[in-house]
C-alpha cells in the first residue's frame, strides 16, 4: 500500500516524475559513452541541471505546465540521443557547433544510423507513451489537471538557486580539463553542453609576421638538411595523389584464411617507398579535411571542418606550388562539389578545375556517387588527354566506394568472406576495401597501358579511419583481436598507410613516424619544387626520419600528440594523461614529455593563427 501511494504521489508531481525519467535516460547515455560508470555519478552530475530547468517551469508555468515539461523532456532527450550517436560516429562529445554540419550528417544518415543499437531507442519510450495517453485517452484528464497546479511559492526559487550552485560546483573546477570526454564526465553531459555555449574563445591569435618556418622547425626539433636526399628525384614528372576512403594500415598484407584482402595495395607497397607508421590528421570534415591537410600542410581548425572555417582564404598550397612549376592541376571526386563545401575549398587551394558528379554522372552509383570503377575509368581517360598535351600535371583522386557503413551491393563482391565475418561490421569493411583495391588495380593497369604510370610520381594513402573502436560491438572486437593478435587500440585506429612510387625510387619500407601533414614537404622535395617562403607545419619524411611530433585533433581529445614511440592522450591535464604504444612499439618503450605536450599545443595555435590571418579570396 505504501509503494502504491508513493507512486501516485510521484505521478501527481511532474517535477519528481520527469526527474526520474530524465535520470534513467542519463544512465543510458552514460553507459554508451563513458567507461566504468559509477552508479552515483549521473545522479550527482545530471540531476542538478535537470532540476535547474524544472524549477524554472514550476516558477513560471501554470496552465500549460505539462506541455512545457513534455517539450523540455523532448529537448533533453534529443541532447542525450545526439550525444550517443555522435560518440558512436566520431568518438567525441557533441556540442552545439555540430549544427554547422547538419547538411553533411543528413547526407551520411545511413552511416550514422547503422551504428544504432535498437536499445538506444528506449530513450524515446516515455515520449511515445505519454503522447498517446495525453492526447488520445480521456482517462488522463485528471492527471493533466494535477500537473497545472503550482508548487509552493518558495519551492521553485529555492530549488533554482540550489541547483545552480550544484551545476557551478560541477562546471567550475573542470573547465581547464584538456580531455573533452573527461570534462563531460566530470561536469555531466548537460552541464558540459551548457558550458560550451557560454564558453568564450579568448586565446589571442599570434601575429602572422612572427610565425616563421624557423620557429616551426624549432618547435618540431628539425634542422634543415644541407644536402636533401632524393631532392628532385621525380622532377618534371606528373604528380598523381590517390586518397583511399577509410583505408587503414592493417589491411596491408592481411590474409584471412590464406586469402589476400588487398593484393593490389600489397603489390604497390612492395614496389614503393612504404610508410607503415603513418597517421591521419583529420577532424570533423573527415575526407575533406584530409584533402585540406595534404594540400596545405596546415592543421585542421580547433572545431568544425576546414572547409567550413578556412575555405574563404587564399591558402598556400600544393596546387599553387605545382602551378609555379608549370603544372596543370585538377581534382576528381564523384560526389557533388557542394558536399563539405568543396567548391570553396578547391577555390581556396587554387586548383585549376575540379571534376565532380556533374562529370561522372550516376552510372554504377554506389553510396553518394559513381563507383570507384567509374571514377577510375573516366579519370584515366581524362588523364590521358592531359598527358597528351605534354604539360606535366598534378591530380588528386578521391576514392569513395569503401565508405561507411561499407554495405556494398552483391554485384561488387570480389571475394567470399569466411562465415564468422558474415553480417559483421568488420566483415563489411573488409569486403568493401577488397572491392576498392580491385578497382585501384584496374586503374593502375590502365595508367601503365597509357604510358602515364612510368612518367608520374604516385602517392597513395588512406584518408581516415574506417573502424572506430567505439563503433565496434563485441563480435567485431573479437575479429579485430584475431586480425591483430592482440587488442585493437586507438593508435591502430588512426594508423593509415602511405606509399610513394616513382621511377628512380628504390622500393623500401620506411619505419619513421609521419602524418598527412608531412606529405606536402615530402612531395616538394621529390619534385624539386622549392618551399622558400611557403610556410608548412609538416616535415620531409625522407630527410627528417629521426623524430616527429604530430598533434592530433577531434577524433582524439585536445592535447593528444604522437611522437616516435607513443600516442599520448591527456586527462584533466598532462600529469594524469595516458601513454599508448604505437603499433610498431611495445608498452615499455612509451615516453612523452610535458615539453612535447606544450610544443604540440603551440604548433596547433600557430597554424590556427596563421591561416586565420591569410587574405580572403575573391
N, C-alpha and C positions, 0 to 999 in steps of 0.2 A: 504493500500500500504506500509505503514511504517513497519507493522509487517511482511509482506511477504519479504521485502528487508532485514529486520533484520534476518529473518530465513535463507535466502540464505547466508547471511554473516556468520551465525553460522555454517552451514554445510560445508562451504568452509574453516573453521578454525578448524582443528581437535583438537587443544588444547581446544577450547571452547566446541565443540561438545561432545568430550569424557568426559570432566569435568562435563557437565550437566548429562550425562548418569551415571557416577560413583556416583554423588551426589544422584541421585534417588535411586541407589542401596544401598547406605549407609543408607538412610532413611528406606528402607525396613528392613535391618539388625537391625537397632536401635529399630524399633517398636517391633520386635520379642524379642530382648534380654533385653532391658532396660525398666524400669518403668518411667512414667512421662517424656517422651521425649519432650523437648522444641524445637520448630521448628528451632531455630538458632544454636543449639548445634552441629548437624552433619556438618553443614556448616563450622563452625569455627574450628572443630577438624579434620574432614576427608579431607577437600579440600586442606589444606597445604601439606599433604603428597602426594595427587594425583598430585598437581601442581609440587611438587619436582621431581617426576618421569617423568611427562610430559615435564618439562623443559629440562631434560636430553635428551629426544627424539628429541626435537626441536634443541638442541645444536649439537647433533652428527649424527642423522639420516638424510637421504636425499631421495634417490630413493626408498628405502623400508620403508619409514616412516609410511605409512598406515598399513603395515603388522606388524610393531613394535607396533603401537598403538593398533591394534587388539590383539596382543599377550599379551600386558600389561593389556588390558581390560579383557581378559580371566583370567589372573592370579589373578588380584584384585577381580574379580567376584567370583572366586573359593575360595578366602580367606573369603569373606563375606558369601558365602553359607556354607562353612565349619564352620564358627562361629555360624551361625544359627542352623545347625543340631547338632553340638556338644553341644551347650547350651541346646537344647531340650532333648538331651540324658543324659548329665551329669550335667547340671546346672552351668557350668563354661565356661570361655572363652578359646577357643582352642589356642594352641601355636604350634610352630614347633616341640616341644617334642612329640606331638601326632603321629608324623610319626613313632615313635618306635612301635606303636600298630596297624599299618596298617593291618597286617595279622588278628588280632583279630577283627578289625572293619569289614573286609571283611566277616568274619565268622558270624557276627551278623548283616549283612546288612539288613535283613528283619526287625529286631528290629529298626534299625536306620531309615529306610525309612517309617516305619509305623507311625512315628511321623511327617511326612512331610505334611503340608497343601498344596494343589495344588497351592495356590498363591505364595508360595516360588519360584516356577519355573519361575515366571515372571522375576526373576533376570537374566535369560538367554535369554530373548526375543530379545534383541538388537543383541546379538551374532548370533543367528539363522538368523534373518532378514538380517543383514549385510553380513553374509557369502553367503546367497543365492543371494543377489543383486550383490555383488562384483565379484563373481565367475561365475555367470550364466547370467548376463544381460550386454548387450553391451551399454546400456543407461547410465551406471555409469562410463564409462571410463574417461569422463571429470572430474568427481568428484575425481577419483583416481589421475588424473594428478594435480588437485588443491592441493592435500594433499602431493605432492612431494616437494612443494615449502617451502623453509626455512623462518622462521620468521626473522624479523630484527635482525642484528648481536647482538645488545645489549640486546634484549629481553630475550633470554634464560638464560644467566648468571645472569642477574638481578633478574629474576623470581626464579632461583635456590637459590640464596642467601636469598632472601626474604622468600621463602617457608621453607628453612632450619631453619631460625630464628624462624618462626612461629611454626614449629614442635618442636624445642627445648623448646620454650616457653610453649608448652603443656606438654612435657615429664618431664622436669627437676623438676618442683615443685611437681610433683605427684609420684616421684619414691619411696617415703617412705610409700605410702599407703599400708596398710595391705590387704585390701579387693580387690581381683583381678578384680571383676566386677566394683567396684567403680573406680579402677585405669584405666581400659579400657574405662570407660565412660568419665573420666576426660581427658585422653590422646587422646582418639579416638581409634577405633579398629585397624586401620592400624598402627598408631604410637605405640600402645601397642605391636603389633606383631613384629615390628622392634626392639622395646626396649628389648623384651625377647630374641631376637637373640644375641644382643650385651651385655646383662646383665651378669655380672660376679658373680659367686657364690664364695664370698670371706669370708664366715663365717668359721672360723678356727675350726677344729674338737677338741673336748675336749679329753684330754689324757684318754685313756681307763682305766688306773690304778686309775684314780681319780673318776671314775664312780662306786659308791658303792651302795649297797642296802640301807644302812643307809641314804645316800644322797637322793636317790629317795623317800624313805619313808618320809623324812623331807619335800621335795617339795610337796608331796601329803598330808602332815599333818597326818601321820599314826604313831601309837605306836604299836610295836609288842604285840600280845595278850599273856598273861602269860599262860593261860590255854585255848587254842583254842577250841571253841565249835565244836562238831561233828568231831573232829580230828580222823581219822582212822575209821569213821563210816561205810565206804564201803571197808575197807582194804581187799585185796585179791580178790575182785570182778572184773569181766570183766568191761571194760570201753567201752561203745558204744556211740559215738557222731554222732548225725544226724543233718546235716545242711540243712535247708529247703530253697529252692530257692525263693527269693523275698517275703518272708513271713513277713508281718507287724503285729504289735500287735493288731490293731483294729479288726482283724478277730476273735480274741478270744471272744467267747460268742456272736458274731454278729448273729443276726437274721434279715432276710429280709422277710417281710410279714409273720412272725411267723416261718420261716424255718431256722434251724441252718445251717451255711455255713461250719463250720469245727468241726463237732461233735467229732471226734477222738482227735483232739488237745484240745478241750474243756474238754473232759474227762481226758486227761493226765494232764492238768493244775490243775484240782480238786484233782488229786491223787498225786501231786508232790509238790516240792518247786517251786512256780511260781513267776517269777520276771517280773512284768508288766512294770517297769520303766527302761528298758534295751535298750541300743542304739548301733547302728553299729559303727565300727571304720575303715571302709574300704575306699579305694580310687579308682583310675583308674582301678585297677585289679579286682574290684567287688568280685565275688565268690572266686577267688584265693587269694585275699587279706584277706578275712575272714579266709581262711584256714591258712594263714601265721600268722595273729594276734592271733587267738585262740591257735595255736600250739607253739607260741613263747613268747607271752605277750610283744612283741615289737610293736612299731608304724610303720605304713607304711612309705615309703620314702617320701621326700618332693615333688617329682614329679614322675610320672610313677608308674608302678605296682611293688610290692615287688618281683615278680617272674623275673622281668627284671633287678633289681638292687641289690637284696640281695640273689638270689638263687645260687650264686657261693661261698657262705660262709658255714662254719660248724656252724650251728645255734644251740645254746642251746634250747632244745625243749621238748615238751610233749612226743613225741615218744621216745626220748633218756632217758627221766626221767623214763618212764614206763619200758623200757628195763633194766634199772638199778635195777628195782624191780622184774625182772624175767618175764616180759610180752613179748608176741609176738605182733607185730604191723603191721597194714596194712590199706590202704585207698582205697575206692571204688568210682569210677566216670565213667559214661557211655560214656563220650566224649574221643577223642584221647588224650593221655597224653601230646602231643606236644602243645595242646591248652593252652595259657598263660604260656608256658614253665614249665608245671607242673612236667615233668620228672626231671628237675633240682631242682625244689622246693622240691620234695619228697626226693631227694638225700640229699639236704641241711638240711632237717628236720630229716633225719635219719630213715624213715620208712623202715621196713624190706622188704616190697614189696608193689606194687600197682596193682589194677585191673582197667583196662580201657576198651575202645571199643573193643580191641582185645579179651577180656574175655566175655563181654556182647553181642557182635555182634550187628546186626542192626534189629533184630526181634522186631516188635512192635515199630518201630522208631518214635520218637517224637522230633522235633527240631534237636538237634545235635547228638542224640544217642538213645539208647534203652529207653523206657518209665520208669517211676517210678515203674510201676508194674513189669517190667522185672528186674530193678535194685534191688528191694527188694526180688523178688523170688530167683534170683541167689545168692544174698548176703546172704540170710538166709541159703541157702544150704551150702555155704562156711563157715559161722559162726558155723554151726552145726559140721562141720569137725574140726574146730579149737577148739571147746568146748570139743569134744571127746578126744582130746589129754591130757586133764587135766591141761594144762598150761593156765594161765589167758592171756587174750588178750585185746589190745586196737585197736579199729577200728573206723575210721571216714568215714561216709557215706554221699555222696554229692547228694542230690536230684536235679533234673534239669527240670522236666516236666512243672513246672509253671514258665517258662522263658518268659521274654518279647519277643514278643508282646502278649503272652498269648492266642493266637488263636489255641486252641487245636481242633482236629478233632471231629466231632459229636459223633463218637463211644466212645469217652472218656467222654462225658457229663454224669454227675451223678446227675444233678439237672435241673429244669426248672426255668429260670430267669423270674421275672416279666417283663412285656412288656417295662417298662420305662428303664430297664437296657440293653435291647437287642441292639446290634450294637454299644455299647459304650466301651471305653477303660476300665472303671471301671467294667463294666459287664463282659468283657472277663477275667479280672484279677480275679474276684470273682469266676467265673466258673472254671478257671484253678486251683485255690487254693482249691476249693471243690474237684476236682479230686485228687490233691496231698494229701489232707487229707484222702481221701478214700483209696488210695494206702498205706499210712502210717498205717492206721488202720489194714489193712490186714497183714502188716509186723509185727506189734505188736502182733497180734494174733498168728502168726507163731512162733515168739520168745517165747511166753508163751507155746505153744504146744511142742516146742523143749527143754523146761526146761532152756532156756538161760535168759529169762526175769528176773526171780527172783534171778539169780546169777550174775546180772550185775548192774552197775551204768549207768543210761541212761541220756544223756544230749541232749536236743533238743533246737535249736534256729534258728532264721531267719538269713540269710546271709547278706542281704542288702535290701534297699527299693525296692518297686515294682511300686509305683505310685508317680513319681516325680511331684511336684506342677507345674513345668514349662512345663510338657508334657501334662497337662490336658486342654481340651477345656472347654467352659462354661457349657455344659451339664454335663461333668464329675465333674466339681467343684460343681454343684448343687447336684449331687448324693452323693459326699463326705460330703457336708453340711448336707444332710439328714441323713447320717450314724452317723456323729459325733454330730449332733445337734448344730453345730457351725462351724465357718470357719476352714478349713483344713490348718494346719500350717507346717512350716519346721521342728519343733520339732516332730510333729506327723509323718512326712515323714520318719525320721530315727529311729523311735521307733519300735523295734522288740521284740518278746517275748523270754524268757528263761525259760526252765523247767528242773529241776533236779529230777530224780526219782530213788529210790532205797529202798530196804527193810531196815527198821530201820529209814528212814527219814520221820518224821511226816509231812503230807501234810500241806502247809501253803502258804499264799500269802505274799511275801516279798516285801515291798514297797520301799526298798532302791534303789538308782540310781546305775546302773552298765553299763558296756560295754563289748564288746568281749575281750578286753584287760585283763579283770578280770577273765576269765574262767580258765586259767592255774593254778593260785594260789588257786582258789576255789576248783578245782578238786583235786589238790595235797593234800590239807588239808583233804578232804573226804577219799581219798585213803591212807592216812598216808604216802605219799611219801615226804621226806624232800627236801626242796628247798635250803638248805645250799649251798652257792657257785654258785647257778643258778640265775643270775640276771633276774628280771622281773619288768615290769612297771605297772602291774595291782595289784589289791588287792583282798584278800579273802573276798567275799561278805557276808560270814556267820559270820565273826569276825570283819569286819570293815564296819558296816552298818550306822554309824553316818554321814559320809561325803564321797564325791568322787569328783575328778577333772578329767574330761575326755577331753583332747584336741581332736579336730576334724580336718580332712584334706580333701581336694579335693571336695567333694560334697558341702562343705560349705567353705566360704573364710578362708584364713590363719588367725590364731589367734582366731578362733571360739573355745569356750570351753563350757562344760556342768558341772554345779555343782548340788547341791541337788534340786534347785528350778528353775534353769534358763538355757536357751541356749543363750549365749552371742555371738553376731556377730559384729566384728569390722567394723569401717568405714575407713576413712583415717588413723585414729589412734584409741586409746582406747576411748578418750573422746566423739567422735561422733558415737560410736558403739550403737547397739540396744540390748535390753534385751527382750527375748521372754520366756513366761512361759512354763514349761514342761507340758505334757498332764495332769498330776495329780495336777497341780498348777493353780493359777489364777494370773492375771497381778499384783495385789497388793503385791504378795509375792516375786516377782522377785528381785534378788540382784546379783551383780557381781562387783568385785573389781579389781583395777589395779594390785594388788598383785597376785590375782589368774591368771589374764591375763599373767603376766610375768612368773609365775611359770609354767603355761601350755606350754608356748613357750620354757622354759628351759627344760622341760621334753621331748619335741619333739627333741630338739637339742642333749640331752644326749643319747636318743635312736638311733638317726642317727649316732652319733659319735661312739657309742659302736659297732653297727652292722658293720659299715664300716671298723672297725679295727679287726674284727674277722678273723681267718685264712681261707684261701681258701681251699675248699675241693678238693680232687684229682680227 
